[in-house]
Amino acid sequence: MATFNIKTNRTFTLVRKRAWIITLLVAIGGLWYHKLGLLVIPIMIALSALSFFRGRQWCGNYCPHGSLYDFLALPLSSNKKIPAILKSKVFRALVFAGFGYSMTNKFMKVFPTFGSDMFLDKLGFVFVTTYLMVLIVGGLLSIFISPRAWCQFCPMGTIQTLSYKLGKLLGVAKLTDKKVIVAAQEKCHNCGKCARVCPMQLLPYQEFSDKNQFDNEKCIRCSTCVVNCPAGILSLDTQKEAEIINASTEIEGYEGRQRISAVISKIVQLKDDITEYSFNFKDPQRVDYKPGQFILVKISDYPSMSRAYSISSYDKDGRSLSVTMKNMSDGYGTQIIADTFKVGKKVELEGPMGKELVVDKSVKKVLLIAGGIGITPFRPIVTELLQTKNNIDEIKLIYGVNKQDEFIYDDHFKKLEYEYAKFEYIKVVASDKTWEGKKGFVTNIIQEMELEGYKVYICGPKPMIGPAMKVLKQRNVNEDDIFVESA
């Protein structure tokens, strides 16, 4: 069963991949050569100085222990929810006080040897034993609980937090601090992906300020949420940069977003792993949306989470709609939906959202490229384009799947192709020896086509989108004429 917390790459730089070597060098090598422990002194100075300006950025980008947790421990970790007690201020204060008391005692025993040949060895050994303790305790916590469990109460993290508070108090950090920012909260899918990948198990999507910044002092600025945001609307920037980004972010297609109370009216199993859910609106009773937009379906209250689904069909009076979901065996959201969504259940929707697949009706030629479940938004799009008056003379739909029994809405598109001369429906199958039609990938079909004058709309899995984009650019299709939405 899928768990809330996701394991994903957190080491985006050479430092983050290799800094763990310093931990082993000091903690293990220092047992024989004590002066290696002196390396900790410049590390403490550096993290204290950096945190004054940028909070706990050291933890997420330069910390040797953090590198060890994220690079070596993560693949082996249980990656469980971190117990609340480890996150509490009281526990953190007790650990910090205990650490301070222990270090003070050790230093008091060492300083009488100041000036002697053994002073540096003894001083270094103090840091060696401390590093070894963190390696053992933090390492065990990282394996049996979560990679960054130690970081919740790490004394060095507390020092950074205190330094950061001073930097904010003096007004310096406000100018230099780079926080996670959201380009526009209207475009957030409320999917919780940023929280599910967060090493510190924070909830960025629920805590953005009115300045679109994530102000939680525990954030280690590691950019894991930025890299993994499905909507691509997160970045790591200063407050001034956040204001510029927000002012320049276009929210067309998202400005009509609203909460909708609905009831599940019908559930249809299209394939073994594909289900269509229909919703009747209750409040408001009518919603305006465009073919190609998507809707958010709430799946959880604590924490509040939704999943984004393209609208597969809709009532022309705007009183209901349907979405098509692929049931992923390892999908956190689809498992909840499969287990709890029944006819008659009250559901909260939010939307409509998006403009990436809202077709420009002023053009003459339209090419739609779908892969797998990515066919969903094209069902209402093609229907609407063919049944309403517009300037479009040619509509081509390329639909690629792995096996021929994976086609959905096949009869619907066949019927439209039969009824409308300007619509061409092209199917391609990647790996099915019994398939007698076109074989290969959507890219094979694109390479054979004359593409001049087409506006191109793509929806499908990322492994399909990348190659399709590459071929289109090789065929000299202007990037401004390509619109993409991942499925």
C-alpha positions as CSV (number, residue, x, y, z in Angstrom):
1,M,0.0,0.0,0.0
2,A,1.2,3.5,-0.9
3,T,2.4,5.6,2.0
4,F,2.1,9.4,2.5
5,N,5.8,10.1,2.5
6,I,7.6,9.6,-0.8
7,K,11.2,8.7,-1.4
8,T,12.7,10.9,-4.1
9,N,16.1,12.3,-5.1
10,R,17.2,15.0,-2.8
11,T,20.8,15.4,-3.8
12,F,20.9,17.8,-6.7
13,T,24.5,19.0,-6.4
14,L,27.9,17.4,-6.0
15,V,28.2,18.7,-2.5
16,R,24.9,17.1,-1.4
17,K,26.0,13.8,-3.0
18,R,29.5,13.7,-1.5
19,A,29.5,15.8,1.7
20,W,28.8,12.6,3.8
21,I,32.5,11.7,3.3
22,I,33.4,14.4,5.8
23,T,31.1,12.7,8.4
24,L,32.8,9.4,8.0
25,L,36.2,11.0,7.9
26,V,35.7,12.9,11.2
27,A,33.6,10.3,13.0
28,I,35.6,7.2,12.0
29,G,39.0,8.5,10.9
30,G,39.1,10.9,13.8
31,L,39.3,7.9,16.2
32,W,42.8,7.4,15.0
33,Y,43.8,10.9,14.0
34,H,42.0,13.1,16.5
35,K,42.9,16.4,14.8
36,L,40.4,15.6,12.0
37,G,37.8,16.7,14.6
38,L,39.0,20.3,14.2
39,L,37.2,20.3,10.8
40,V,34.0,20.7,12.7
41,I,35.0,24.2,13.9
42,P,34.9,25.9,10.5
43,I,31.7,24.0,9.8
44,M,30.0,25.4,12.9
45,I,31.2,28.9,12.1
46,A,29.9,28.6,8.5
47,L,26.5,27.3,9.4
48,S,26.0,29.9,12.1
49,A,27.0,32.7,9.7
50,L,24.9,31.4,6.8
51,S,21.8,30.9,9.0
52,F,21.9,34.6,10.0
53,F,21.1,35.5,6.4
54,R,19.3,32.4,5.1
55,G,17.8,30.2,7.9
56,R,18.6,26.5,7.8
57,Q,19.9,26.5,4.2
58,W,23.1,24.8,5.5
59,C,21.0,21.8,6.6
60,G,19.5,21.2,3.2
61,N,22.5,22.0,1.0
62,Y,25.9,21.6,2.7
63,C,25.5,19.6,6.0
64,P,27.7,16.4,5.9
65,H,25.2,14.6,8.0
66,G,22.3,15.7,5.9
67,S,24.2,14.4,2.8
68,L,24.6,11.0,4.5
69,Y,20.9,10.9,5.4
70,D,19.7,11.9,2.0
71,F,22.1,10.0,-0.2
72,L,23.0,6.9,1.8
73,A,20.2,6.4,4.3
74,L,17.1,7.3,2.2
75,P,17.1,4.2,0.0
76,L,17.3,2.0,3.2
77,S,14.9,4.1,5.3
78,S,11.5,3.1,6.5
79,N,10.5,6.7,5.7
80,K,7.8,6.7,8.3
81,K,6.0,9.7,9.8
82,I,8.3,11.4,12.3
83,P,6.9,11.2,15.9
84,A,5.5,14.5,17.2
85,I,7.7,14.3,20.3
86,L,10.9,14.6,18.1
87,K,9.4,17.8,16.5
88,S,8.4,19.4,19.8
89,K,10.0,22.6,21.1
90,V,10.4,21.0,24.5
91,F,12.3,18.0,23.3
92,R,14.5,20.2,21.1
93,A,15.2,22.5,24.0
94,L,16.1,19.6,26.3
95,V,18.5,18.1,23.6
96,F,20.1,21.5,23.1
97,A,20.6,22.0,26.8
98,G,22.0,18.5,27.3
99,F,24.3,19.0,24.3
100,G,25.5,22.4,25.7
101,Y,26.1,20.9,29.1
102,S,28.0,17.9,27.7
103,M,30.2,20.0,25.4
104,T,31.0,22.5,28.2
105,N,32.1,19.7,30.5
106,K,34.3,18.3,27.8
107,F,35.9,21.6,26.9
108,M,36.6,22.3,30.6
109,K,38.6,19.1,30.8
110,V,40.5,19.9,27.6
111,F,41.5,23.6,28.2
112,P,43.9,22.9,31.1
113,T,46.1,21.4,28.4
114,F,46.1,24.6,26.4
115,G,49.6,25.3,25.0
116,S,50.7,21.7,25.2
117,D,51.3,19.3,22.3
118,M,48.3,17.3,23.2
119,F,45.8,20.2,23.3
120,L,44.8,20.1,19.6
121,D,44.4,16.3,19.7
122,K,42.2,16.4,22.8
123,L,40.1,19.3,21.4
124,G,39.7,17.5,18.1
125,F,38.7,14.3,19.9
126,V,35.8,16.2,21.6
127,F,34.3,16.9,18.1
128,V,35.2,13.4,16.9
129,T,33.1,11.7,19.7
130,T,30.3,14.2,19.1
131,Y,30.2,13.4,15.3
132,L,30.4,9.7,16.1
133,M,27.4,10.0,18.4
134,V,25.4,11.9,15.7
135,L,26.4,9.3,13.1
136,I,25.2,6.4,15.3
137,V,22.0,8.0,16.7
138,G,21.1,10.0,13.6
139,G,21.9,7.0,11.4
140,L,19.6,4.6,13.3
141,L,16.8,7.1,13.3
142,S,17.2,7.7,9.6
143,I,16.9,3.9,8.9
144,F,14.1,3.0,11.3
145,I,12.1,6.2,11.2
146,S,12.9,8.8,8.6
147,P,16.2,10.2,7.1
148,R,15.8,13.6,8.6
149,A,14.4,12.5,12.0
150,W,17.6,13.7,13.7
151,C,17.3,17.1,12.0
152,Q,14.1,17.8,13.9
153,F,16.1,18.4,17.2
154,C,19.7,18.6,16.0
155,P,21.6,21.1,18.2
156,M,23.2,22.6,15.1
157,G,19.8,23.1,13.7
158,T,18.7,24.9,16.9
159,I,21.8,27.2,16.6
160,Q,20.8,28.0,13.1
161,T,17.3,28.8,14.1
162,L,18.4,31.1,16.8
163,S,20.9,32.9,14.5
164,Y,18.1,33.2,11.9
165,K,15.8,34.8,14.4
166,L,18.5,37.4,15.2
167,G,18.9,38.0,11.4
168,K,15.2,38.6,11.1
169,L,15.1,40.8,14.1
170,L,17.8,43.0,12.7
171,G,16.1,43.1,9.3
172,V,19.0,41.5,7.4
173,A,17.4,38.1,6.6
174,K,14.4,39.7,5.0
175,L,16.7,41.0,2.2
176,T,18.8,37.9,1.7
177,D,16.7,34.9,2.7
178,K,15.6,32.6,-0.1
179,K,12.4,30.8,0.8
180,V,10.1,28.4,-1.1
181,I,7.6,30.6,-2.9
182,V,4.5,29.8,-5.0
183,A,4.1,31.8,-8.2
184,A,0.4,32.0,-7.8
185,Q,-1.7,30.2,-5.2
186,E,-4.6,30.1,-7.7
187,K,-2.5,27.5,-9.7
188,C,-1.8,25.2,-6.7
189,H,-3.4,21.7,-7.2
190,N,-3.6,21.1,-3.5
191,C,-2.1,17.7,-4.3
192,G,0.2,17.6,-1.3
193,K,3.2,16.5,-3.3
194,C,5.4,19.2,-1.8
195,A,4.6,17.8,1.7
196,R,5.0,14.2,0.7
197,V,8.5,14.7,-0.6
198,C,9.6,17.2,2.1
199,P,12.6,15.7,4.1
200,M,11.4,17.7,7.2
201,Q,7.8,16.5,6.7
202,L,6.4,20.0,6.5
203,L,3.2,21.1,4.7
204,P,4.3,24.0,2.3
205,Y,1.0,24.0,0.3
206,Q,-1.0,24.7,3.4
207,E,1.1,27.4,4.8
208,F,1.9,29.9,2.1
209,S,1.6,33.5,3.4
210,D,-0.2,36.4,1.8
211,K,3.2,37.2,0.2
212,N,3.2,33.7,-1.4
213,Q,6.2,32.6,0.8
214,F,6.6,29.5,3.0
215,D,7.8,31.0,6.2
216,N,8.2,27.9,8.4
217,E,11.6,28.2,10.2
218,K,12.1,24.5,10.0
219,C,12.4,24.6,6.2
220,I,15.9,23.6,5.1
221,R,15.7,25.2,1.6
222,C,16.6,21.9,-0.1
223,S,14.4,22.5,-3.1
224,T,13.0,19.0,-3.1
225,C,9.5,20.4,-3.2
226,V,10.4,22.8,-6.0
227,V,11.8,20.0,-8.2
228,N,8.8,17.7,-7.5
229,C,5.9,20.2,-7.8
230,P,3.5,18.8,-10.6
231,A,2.3,22.3,-11.4
232,G,5.8,23.7,-11.7
233,I,4.9,26.8,-9.7
234,L,7.4,26.6,-6.8
235,S,10.8,28.2,-6.6
236,L,13.4,29.3,-4.1
237,D,13.6,33.1,-4.1
238,T,13.8,36.2,-1.9
239,Q,10.7,38.2,-0.9
240,K,11.5,40.8,-3.6
241,E,11.8,38.2,-6.3
242,A,8.6,36.5,-5.0
243,E,6.7,39.8,-5.6
244,I,8.1,40.1,-9.1
245,I,7.2,36.5,-10.0
246,N,3.7,36.8,-8.6
247,A,3.0,40.0,-10.5
248,S,4.2,38.5,-13.8
249,T,2.5,35.1,-13.4
250,E,-0.5,34.7,-15.7
251,I,-3.5,33.1,-14.1
252,E,-5.8,32.9,-17.1
253,G,-7.8,29.7,-16.8
254,Y,-7.5,29.7,-13.1
255,E,-9.3,32.9,-12.1
256,G,-12.7,31.2,-12.0
257,R,-11.6,28.6,-9.5
258,Q,-14.2,27.8,-6.9
259,R,-15.2,25.2,-4.4
260,I,-18.1,22.9,-5.5
261,S,-20.1,20.6,-3.3
262,A,-21.1,17.5,-5.4
263,V,-22.5,14.0,-5.2
264,I,-21.2,11.0,-7.0
265,S,-24.0,10.0,-9.4
266,K,-22.4,7.2,-11.4
267,I,-19.3,5.0,-11.4
268,V,-18.4,3.1,-14.6
269,Q,-15.6,0.6,-14.9
270,L,-14.1,1.3,-18.4
271,K,-11.2,-1.1,-18.0
272,D,-9.8,-3.2,-15.2
273,D,-7.7,-0.3,-14.1
274,I,-9.6,2.7,-15.4
275,T,-12.8,4.1,-13.8
276,E,-15.1,7.0,-14.8
277,Y,-16.7,8.9,-12.0
278,S,-19.7,11.3,-12.6
279,F,-20.6,14.1,-10.2
280,N,-23.8,16.1,-9.9
281,F,-23.3,19.7,-8.6
282,K,-25.2,20.7,-5.4
283,D,-23.6,24.1,-4.5
284,P,-23.3,25.9,-6.8
285,Q,-25.7,24.0,-9.0
286,R,-24.2,25.3,-12.2
287,V,-20.5,25.7,-13.1
288,D,-19.0,27.2,-16.2
289,Y,-16.0,25.5,-17.7
290,K,-14.2,24.9,-21.0
291,P,-13.3,21.6,-22.7
292,G,-9.6,21.0,-21.9
293,Q,-9.8,22.2,-18.3
294,F,-9.4,20.0,-15.2
295,I,-11.0,19.8,-11.8
296,L,-9.7,19.0,-8.4
297,V,-11.3,16.1,-6.5
298,K,-10.7,16.2,-2.7
299,I,-9.5,12.9,-1.3
300,S,-8.6,13.8,2.3
301,D,-9.4,16.3,5.0
302,Y,-6.4,15.7,7.3
303,P,-4.2,16.8,5.7
304,S,-6.4,18.5,3.1
305,M,-5.4,16.9,-0.3
306,S,-6.9,16.8,-3.8
307,R,-6.1,15.1,-7.1
308,A,-6.3,16.9,-10.4
309,Y,-8.3,15.2,-13.2
310,S,-9.1,16.3,-16.7
311,I,-12.8,16.6,-17.5
312,S,-13.8,13.6,-19.7
313,S,-17.4,14.7,-20.3
314,Y,-19.8,17.3,-19.1
315,D,-23.4,18.4,-19.1
316,K,-24.0,21.3,-21.5
317,D,-26.1,23.0,-18.8
318,G,-23.1,23.0,-16.5
319,R,-24.7,20.9,-13.8
320,S,-22.5,17.8,-13.9
321,L,-19.3,16.4,-15.2
322,S,-17.2,13.2,-15.3
323,V,-13.6,12.4,-14.8
324,T,-11.6,9.3,-15.7
325,M,-9.1,7.9,-13.3
326,K,-6.4,5.2,-13.8
327,N,-6.2,3.0,-10.7
328,M,-2.5,2.9,-9.8
329,S,-1.5,0.0,-7.5
330,D,1.0,2.2,-5.8
331,G,-1.0,5.4,-6.0
332,Y,-1.8,7.1,-2.7
333,G,-4.8,9.1,-4.0
334,T,-6.2,6.4,-6.2
335,Q,-6.2,3.9,-3.4
336,I,-8.3,6.3,-1.2
337,I,-10.7,6.9,-4.1
338,A,-11.1,3.2,-4.9
339,D,-11.8,2.4,-1.2
340,T,-14.1,5.3,-0.3
341,F,-15.8,6.7,-3.4
342,K,-19.3,5.2,-3.8
343,V,-22.5,6.3,-5.6
344,G,-24.2,8.9,-3.4
345,K,-21.1,10.0,-1.5
346,K,-20.7,13.7,-1.1
347,V,-17.5,15.0,-2.6
348,E,-15.8,18.4,-2.6
349,L,-14.5,19.6,-6.0
350,E,-12.6,22.7,-6.9
351,G,-12.1,24.4,-10.2
352,P,-12.4,24.6,-13.1
353,M,-8.7,25.1,-13.8
354,G,-6.2,25.2,-16.6
355,K,-5.8,26.6,-20.1
356,E,-3.0,24.5,-21.5
357,L,-5.4,22.3,-23.4
358,V,-8.1,24.9,-24.2
359,V,-7.9,24.9,-28.0
360,D,-7.5,28.1,-30.0
361,K,-10.6,28.0,-32.3
362,S,-9.3,30.7,-34.6
363,V,-6.6,28.4,-36.2
364,K,-7.1,26.2,-39.2
365,K,-5.3,23.0,-38.2
366,V,-5.2,21.2,-34.8
367,L,-3.1,18.2,-33.9
368,L,-4.0,16.4,-30.6
369,I,-1.5,13.9,-29.2
370,A,-2.5,11.5,-26.4
371,G,-0.8,8.7,-24.6
372,G,-2.7,6.3,-22.3
373,I,-5.0,8.0,-19.8
374,G,-4.0,11.3,-21.5
375,I,-6.8,10.7,-24.0
376,T,-9.3,11.9,-21.3
377,P,-9.4,15.7,-22.0
378,F,-9.5,15.1,-25.7
379,R,-12.9,13.4,-25.6
380,P,-14.9,16.7,-24.7
381,I,-12.4,18.8,-26.8
382,V,-12.9,16.9,-30.0
383,T,-16.7,16.6,-29.5
384,E,-17.0,20.4,-28.8
385,L,-14.8,21.4,-31.8
386,L,-16.7,19.2,-34.2
387,Q,-20.2,20.2,-32.9
388,T,-19.8,23.9,-32.7
389,K,-19.0,26.5,-35.3
390,N,-15.3,27.6,-35.6
391,N,-12.5,28.2,-38.1
392,I,-10.8,24.8,-37.8
393,D,-10.6,22.9,-41.1
394,E,-8.5,19.9,-39.9
395,I,-8.4,18.0,-36.6
396,K,-6.1,15.1,-36.2
397,L,-5.9,12.9,-33.0
398,I,-2.9,10.6,-32.5
399,Y,-3.6,8.1,-29.6
400,G,-0.8,5.8,-28.5
401,V,-1.0,2.9,-26.0
402,N,1.2,-0.1,-25.1
403,K,-1.4,-2.8,-25.8
404,Q,-4.5,-2.6,-28.0
405,D,-6.9,-3.4,-25.2
406,E,-5.8,-0.2,-23.4
407,F,-7.7,2.1,-25.8
408,I,-10.6,3.9,-24.0
409,Y,-13.4,5.9,-25.6
410,D,-12.4,4.2,-28.8
411,D,-16.0,3.8,-30.1
412,H,-16.6,7.5,-29.4
413,F,-13.8,8.7,-31.6
414,K,-14.5,6.1,-34.3
415,K,-18.1,7.4,-34.5
416,L,-16.9,11.1,-34.7
417,E,-14.4,10.2,-37.5
418,Y,-17.2,8.5,-39.4
419,E,-19.5,11.5,-39.0
420,Y,-17.0,14.4,-39.6
421,A,-14.7,14.5,-42.6
422,K,-12.4,17.0,-41.0
423,F,-11.5,14.7,-38.1
424,E,-8.9,12.0,-38.4
425,Y,-8.4,9.4,-35.6
426,I,-4.9,7.7,-35.7
427,K,-4.2,4.9,-33.3
428,V,-0.8,3.4,-32.6
429,V,0.3,0.5,-30.4
430,A,3.8,0.1,-29.0
431,S,4.1,-3.6,-28.0
432,D,1.3,-5.9,-29.1
433,K,2.1,-8.6,-31.7
434,T,-1.6,-9.2,-32.4
435,W,-2.3,-5.5,-33.3
436,E,-2.7,-5.1,-37.1
437,G,-2.8,-1.3,-37.2
438,K,0.1,1.2,-36.9
439,K,2.8,0.0,-34.6
440,G,5.3,2.0,-32.6
441,F,5.0,5.2,-30.6
442,V,3.3,8.5,-31.2
443,T,6.7,9.9,-32.2
444,N,6.7,7.5,-35.2
445,I,3.4,9.0,-36.5
446,I,4.6,12.6,-35.9
447,Q,7.7,12.0,-38.0
448,E,5.6,10.9,-40.9
449,M,3.2,13.9,-40.8
450,E,3.2,17.2,-42.6
451,L,3.1,19.6,-39.6
452,E,3.0,23.1,-41.2
453,G,0.3,25.3,-39.8
454,Y,-0.7,23.1,-36.9
455,K,-1.4,24.0,-33.3
456,V,-0.3,21.0,-31.2
457,Y,-1.9,19.9,-27.9
458,I,-0.3,17.1,-26.0
459,C,-1.5,15.1,-22.9
460,G,0.0,11.9,-21.6
461,P,2.7,10.5,-19.3
462,K,6.0,12.3,-19.0
463,P,8.0,9.5,-20.8
464,M,5.8,10.2,-23.9
465,I,5.7,14.0,-23.6
466,G,9.5,14.5,-23.7
467,P,10.2,12.5,-26.9
468,A,7.1,14.0,-28.6
469,M,8.3,17.5,-27.8
470,K,11.8,16.7,-29.2
471,V,10.4,15.4,-32.5
472,L,8.1,18.3,-32.9
473,K,11.0,20.8,-32.5
474,Q,13.1,18.7,-34.9
475,R,10.3,19.1,-37.4
476,N,10.5,22.9,-36.9
477,V,7.2,23.3,-35.1
478,N,7.3,26.6,-33.2
479,E,7.4,26.1,-29.5
480,D,4.7,28.8,-29.1
481,D,2.4,26.4,-31.1
482,I,2.9,23.5,-28.7
483,F,0.7,23.2,-25.5
484,V,1.3,20.4,-23.0
485,E,-0.4,18.9,-20.0
486,S,0.9,15.8,-18.3
487,A,-1.5,13.0,-17.4
